[in-house]
């Protein structure tokens, strides 16, 4: 009998050992080879972060005529970027009577509709994108984009003078509107060369002379990050490419602003293939762990012709928004990012060190699941962490 009991105990211990080994092995198999990307700039080490998401909205006329799209945009983001194009709102050089008042009235109503849904507004200027033809200056155009400002000194001076009239009028028109929850000005979308530095500096100084709003700039070439440092409060980087390249560019942006200015990341998952959902979801989460202050996607819509296009997130229909897989990824990842923001707050302000350690470990496990494209498992672990905090 005693011999039988010893055998039973031995078998029990062996089963426990097998269970432990099996768990360790399966955990190793799940996470082995999974690359983790983490970076916390100096100014974020002790200050909890909020989650802000944003997008660029192209077809403002269609949005304005279909209120259900305002609600759909608010489902996905906190901030909306709208391009108030120089060539559309400034009709000629007869300053100050040269502005299209009806266009400004349209944007005024548009912004009120966004703000009523809790959305902040980023107004983008367009010195680099199809400047007005009436300027009558020589520009080296690459499609719709001016590679450089005019090189002739006289033409360059005229270009900057008219540009600043447009910037000044726009800022003065919108800056004191009472309905804004938050207002930001973006100087330009992806200037191609350092030759724009003095132009953007002039724009920055003009805005700051009459506004306390944040000034940002979208850049896609890493070599240009430090060259425009004094002309923005926040750098918005458009990394394109895969996860690794995106991470390298985020890290470089933090370094080039001396970890002293906020870095916004536009995810680069907009490609027509079967893995859109995974790539969009993964890059949203990676951007958060790489210290992005804002995470954006490019873009909510584009030329709503109902056809599939590599930049589309939502397709237009008179019956209401049609979500692509990208849109579903954004909505789902946003829920996880909100939990990650709460975890960030708890890890920086919580007082129970034991719980903080467990929550931190679960956050890391969830992150590694994301890197394996196992988003369901990641969400379950985040829910566990969230329950511990509460």
Order of alpha helices (4+ residues) and beta strands (2+ residues): alpha-beta-alpha-alpha-beta-alpha-alpha-beta-beta-beta-alpha-beta-alpha-beta-beta-alpha-beta-alpha-beta-beta-beta-alpha-alpha-alpha
